[in-house]
Amino acid sequence: MLFSTLVQGQVNRATKQTSSLGGKGQNFAFATRQLYGHSDRVTLLQILGGTTGSQIEALETSLGFDFITVPTQNATRICTTCLDAHTGQMTELVGLSEPIEERVAEQYEKQAIELLKSESAPTALALCGSSPPGLNPSCMANIVSSRQRNKTVVFVDSASGILPVLQTGCVDILKINSDEITAIAKRFDPQFDASAKDHIVSAALLVSKTAYVNIVAVTDGPSKAYLVDSQKDQVYSFAIPDLLANQQHLLDGKPQDDGFGNLTLNPLGAGDTCSAVMLNLVVDGHEIVEAFAQGLAAASASCLVPMPNCVFDKQVSKRIRDMLLVTPI
């Protein structure tokens, strides 16, 4: 929902609203569709229930998504995002997720393992976001462990309860934000110093070494991003251009304002956009550094679209990529 001004404790009437998919996996699929112009590259494996689950499936069908739903009796939660056009701030109101039934968790795990062990195993497996209550981390670890190493790349964009997955040694690419990598580093080493100047790189190196993850990519909003490539023993930094300062150039003099004459940055779904573009380009054979750089550029371009999430202009993304500075460190 878009508000001219959002005032706490008052009745606030939206000036614009949209309804869209909001799960990280669904955002990943939507950003992939943006990149290629079709929905043929992703199959979603999801747990849905209630009227909201039915609405989500209807939206996915309208977008041409390929999906496999494991049904639950509990309604899928709703997230309401409130954008204040005056301050540019966003507030998210996230509903409750009821624990899924044990039989649902077992069915989900069985379905995933069957897909990974099949003759037509996927080229890549992306774990996106947090698991619903009742879907234990051990379940996700079992799924990842069942992949065929020579067939399926394992990509993780998740931090909640992810340690058992990382400890399988089966994760090829971990892409999370700076707070998440720091939290994981502290779990591996309680003495880890998160106050050090270079703590983001140190955390990424620690996680890469401890969990045998070949690639660790870390985002930090508009600040520098980092990538650790343990196979090449190399670390890279990615300096992202200032979107507001360069808006005239990036948007070709035609800013997509919020209806009030303001260019409001929308960071929601940017991380999912980055993940989708990055992994798809890796699958297509791009070098990992360039794949991450283009993912960051697409994510930044999506921030320039007030709503819905994960929408980006390819030309804007290209301009951002041209300005994005990649440096070995």
N, C-alpha and C positions, 0 to 999 in steps of 0.2 A: 504494500500500500504506500502511496506517495502523499505526503502532507505538506502544505505550504509552511506550517509550523506545528511541531508536535509539543504539546504542553502536558506534563505529567499531572494527573489528578483532575483533568478536565475532559469534556467530551470533545473528541477529535474526529473530524470528518475528512475522509480521504478525498483527494482530487483525482486520483487515478488508481486503479488496481488491476492486477493480473493474477491468474491462477496458472501455475506451471509445476512441472516436476521439480523436486527439491532434494532428493537423496543424492549422495555423492556418486554412486554408481550410475544413476539416471543422468546426473549432470555430465558424467564422463561420456555416456552414450550420446547425449545431445551435442556436446562439443565435438565429438568425432563426426557426427552428422554435419555440423557446421564446416568442418575441415574438408570433407570429401563431397558433400552435397547429397549424400544418401546414407541409409541406415544399415547397410549390408555387412559392416565389419564387426559389430558387437552383438553378443547374446548376453542378456541380463539374466542372472539367477538371483531371484529375490523372494522374500517372505512378505506377503501382503494379507490384509484381512479387513473385514468390515466394508462400509460404504466408501471410505476413503481409498481402500485397496481397489475397489471396483473403478473408482474415478481415475486412479493412477493407471490401471490397465487400459482404460478407454483412451487416455491421453497418449500412452505409449503406442497403442494401435493406430491412432490418428497420425503419429509421426513415423509409422512404419518400422518401429523397433521390433527386434526379435527378442522374446523374453520367455523365461520359464518361471512360473510362479509356484511356490510351495505355500498353500493356503494355511492361514491360522484363524482361530475363532476371534482373536483380538483385533480391534480396529487399528490400522496403521496411523501413526501420529501425524499431526499437522504442525507446520512451522509458519508463523506469520511474521513477515519482515516489514518493519515500519521505517520509511525513509523520510527524514526531516530535510526538506529542500533548503530551509534557512541556514541550518548549521552544517548540513552535509553528513550528519551522523545517522547511523543505522542501528535499529534495535530489533533483535530477534526474540520472538515469543515462541518457545518450543513446547509442544504438548508432551504428555506422558506416553511412555512405551510400556505396555503391560508385558510381563514375561511370556515368551512363547512356550508352547507345550513341548514336552520332551520328545514326543513322536514327530513333531515338526522339525526339531533340530536334527533328529536322526535321519529324517527324509531328506532334508537339505544337504547334509553331509554325504549321504548315499548318492544323491543326484549329482553333486559336484564331482565326486570321485569317479563315478561312471563316465562323466564327460571327459575328465582328464586322462583316463585309462583307455578310452575308445580309440579305434583306428584313426578317426578324424579328430584327434586331440587338438585343442586350440593352440595357435601360435604363441599366445600370451594369456596369462591369467592376471587380472588386476583386482586386488583387494582394496576396496575403497570405503573409507569411513568406519564408524564404530559398529559393532555387532549389537543386535537387540538383546535385551535381557533374556537369559535362557539359552542363548547360543554361546556356549563356553569357548574360551580361547583355545582349548584343546581340540575342539571341533575344527577350527580354522587351521590349526597346526596339522591335523590329520589330512585335511584337504591338500594343503601345500605339499606335504610329504609324499603325496600320491602322484605328483606330476611326473611326466616322463622328461627327464633332464634334457635330452637331445631334441625334444619337440616343443616344450612350453617354457617361455620366459616368465618368471614370477615377479610381478611388480606390486609393491605395497605403498598405498597412500593412506596410512592409518597409524594411529599411535595408541589408541585405547585397547588395553589388554593384548598388545601385540608381541610381548616378550616371548611367549611360547612359539609363535610363528617364526620370529627371528632366530630362536635357538634351534630350529630344525636345520639351519644351514642351507636352506633351499631358496632363500630370497636372493634374487639377482639384482633388483633395483629397489631402493627405498627412497621415496620422495615425500618429505614432510616439512613442516615449518620449524623455525628456530626454537620456539618454546618446546615443541614436541621432541626434537632431537636432544635438547638439553635434559628433558625429563627422563628420556630413555638412557642417556649416558649416566645419569645419577643412579638409575636402577642397576646398571652394570657395575658402576663404581661409586659407592656412597661418598667417597672423598673428592669426587669431581668438582672442580672449582668453576662454578657458573658465572663468577664475577670477573674472571680474567678477560682481557681485551679481545683475545682471539678464541673465546670459548666455543663459538659456533663451529669453527673448523676443527678444534680439538675434540668436540663432541662427535662430529661426523667421523673423524678418524678413529676414535675409540669404538664407536658402534660398528664401523666397517670391519675393524680388526677382530673384535670380540664375536660378532655374529657372522663373520665370513661373507659379508655383503659386498659384492663387486663394486656397485655404484651406490653412493649416498648423495642425494641431491637435496639441498636445504633452501627453502625460500624464507624471506623475512619482509613481507609486504613490499613497500617501495624501496627498501634498503637493499644492499647487495645480497645476491644469492650465491651459493657455493656448491661445488660438485667435487666429490672425492672419487677418483678412479683408482681403486686398489691394484688393478691388473697392470696399469701403467705407472703406478706409484706417483700420481700427479693430482694436484689440487688446483681448481680454477675458481675465479671470482667472476661474477656477472653484475655489472653496474647498469641499472635500469634507468632510462631517462625520466626526467620529471614530466609527468603527463600534463599537469595543469600549465606549467610554464611553456610547454611545446604544443599546446592544443591546436593552435592555428595551423601549424605545419602538419601535425598528425592527422587532423580531421579535414585537411584541405580547405581551411577557412569556413567550414560548415559544422560547427559544434552541435552535437545532439543534446540540447539543453533539456532540463527537467520540466519545462512548461512554465517556469517562472523566470526564465532568462539566465539561469545558473547552469554551469556544467558541474554536476554532482557525480563524483566517482562512486561506482558501485563495485565493491570488492567481492561481493558474494558470488561464489562459484568460480572465482578466478583460479584458485588452487586446483579445482577439478578440471578446468580448461587446460591448465599447464600440464597436468598428468595425462590427459587424453592426447594432446598434441605430441607430447614427448614420447609416450609409449608407441603411438601409431607410427611416428617417424622412425623409431628404433626398429620396429617390425619391418618397415619399408627399406631398411638398410642404411639409414643415416648414422653418422658418427654420433656418439652419445652426447658430446659437448654441444654440437649443433642442434641436436634434437631438444636438449634442455633449453638452449637459447631461444629456439623458435617457440617452445612451450611457454616460456616467460613472456615473450612478445605477444603471443595470442592472449595470454592471461591479462596482460596489461591493456590490450585492445578491448577486452571484454569489460574492463573497469570503466571504459568511456561510454558504455551503453547503460543508461539508467535502469532499464528493466526490459525484458526478463533477464535471468542469469545465463551465463555461458554463451551469449551472443557476441560475436566479434566480426569485424570487417577485415577481410584478408589483406586489403591494401594498407589499412592502418597498421595491422600486425607487421607487415613487411617494413613499413617506415620505422616502426619501433625497433625491429630487429636490426635495421641498418644503423640505428643510433646506439644500440646496446653494446657495451664494451666487455669483451671476454678477455681475461688476463690469467695466465698461469702464475701461480704463486708458490 
